[in-house]
Amino acid sequence: MQAPYLCSERRVEPAWIDYNGHMNMAYYNLVFDQALDVVFDELGIGAAYVRDGGGSCFTVEIHVTYVQELKLDDPLRITFQLLDWDEKRLHFFGEMYHAEEGYLAATSEQLSLHVDMASRKAGPMPARAYPGIASLMKQHRRLATPEQVGHVMQIPAARSKREG
């Protein structure tokens, strides 16, 4: 697996365009989610794993930042970096780029939780997934932590009208 993990490219679809003439915010989540499914498949905890009835990874928290707009038919390149993990959780950071112009369009920080599908409760991932996840973490540990990780949503105090 690469560092960061590069998902297959795709293009902004007509259904994703809103009345502002750019990609609607909901579809950024869709694209990041579908791209992360590729990573999960590679780690052996994706669609086939879910079909076999073992478990699944549920998103418990996500923070998307919109950096620069995307328009109809723009090519997209999505990367993911594993920031941390334990037996039940995976902490990823995704970046969405315009694949031709190279600019960063959006980021997605996500915490996933492994769920036992029989009990519908959090539980450990299968042990067979650990070597792949550990290998990915070893590769991604070398990468710099993106500045947006842990970003807090707020209006800077100097601009806030809250106090008056």
N, C-alpha and C positions, 0 to 999 in steps of 0.2 A: 504494500500500500504506500501511496505517496505521502509526502509531507509538504504542504497540507494535502489532504485527499481531494482530488479533482473529480467532480461528477461530470456526467455527460452534458454537453451543451444542448440548449434548446432556444426557442425564440418566443418573444412576447406574442401571445395569441389575440385575435380580435375580441373574443369574449372577455378578455382581461382589461380592456380599455374602458375607463370611466368617462363621465361627462366633462372632465378637465382635459381630456385628450392624452392621458398617460395611464400607465399601469396602475390599477386600483390596489390599494394597500392590502386587501384580503389575498390577492394573488401572490404577493411576495411570500406570505406565509405558506401558501400552497406549494410554490416552487421550492422553498427551503425544505418543507416537509417531504416532498417527493424526492428531492436530492438526498436527504438524510436516509430515506428508505434504501437507497443504493448502498450507503455505508453500512447500514444494518444488515443488508443481504450479504455483503462482503464479510462481515463479522460472524455470520451464521445465526443471527437473531432477527432476521427479516421476515418476509412474507412466508417463505417455506416453513420456517420455524413456527410461526403462528398457526399455519394450516395443520401442522403436525400436533397441535394442541398443547405445546409446552408452556408457552408464555408469550409476552409481547412487551414492547417498550412504549410506555405512555408518556406524553409530554406533561410535565407538572408545572413548568414555568418557561416562558419565552419572552424575549425582549428584542423587538425588531427596530432598527433605526433606518430611516430613509435618507440617503445621502444625496443622491441625484436621480432625477426622474428617468424612467424608461418609457419608450413609445412603441407603437405597433411594429412588430416584426424585428425589433432590436434583438440581436443575439445575446444570450446569457451564458456566463460561465460561473459555476458555483463551486466553491471550495469549502471544506470543513476541516477544522482543527480540533482534536480531542484535547481538552484542557485538564481534565481530571476524571477519575472513575473509582468506583468501589464495587463491591459485589452486587449492588442493587441499582446504582446510578451511573449515568454517563453525562458529562458536562461538555458540550460542544460549542464551538463558535464558527458560524458560517459567514462567508462573504460572497456577495453577488456582484459580478462585474459585467460591464458591457464588453462582450467578447471581442469586438473589433477595435473599439476606441480605448479600451483598457481602463476606463474609470470605474471606481467603486460606486455602485448604485445603492447598496443596502447591506446591512449586517444583521445577523440573528444569533443571539446567545440563547442557548437552550439547555434545560436540565430534563433528562429523561429518566424515568423510573421503571424498572423491570417489574412486571406484574404476572403472577401465576394466574392463568386464565381460568382454572378450575375454581379457585377460591376468590378471584377478583381482588386479591390483596397483594401488596408488595412482597416480593421474595427475591432470592438470589438468582442471577442469571445462571444458565447451565455452565458447569465447570469447563466444558469443551470450548466455550467462547473466550475464556480468560487468556489463553496464550495469544490469540489474535488481538485482543484489546490491549494486552500488555505490550505487544510488539508495536502496535500503533502508537501507544503512549510513549514508548521509548523514542520513536521517530519524531513525534510531535513535541516532545519535551525540549528539543533543540530550537524550536521556533520561538520567536518573540511573542509575548502575550500581547494581543491586540489592545490598543488604547481604549477601545469601547467596552472591553470586558468589565462587568460590574457597574456600568454607567447608571447613574441615578437620574431619574426624570425629574426636572425642576426648572423653574425660571430663575436665572441668576439673581442674587439678592440686589444687585445694582440696578436691575431692570424691573424688579417686582413692584407691583402697585398694591400689594397686600397690606402694607403698613400705612397707606395713606393715599 
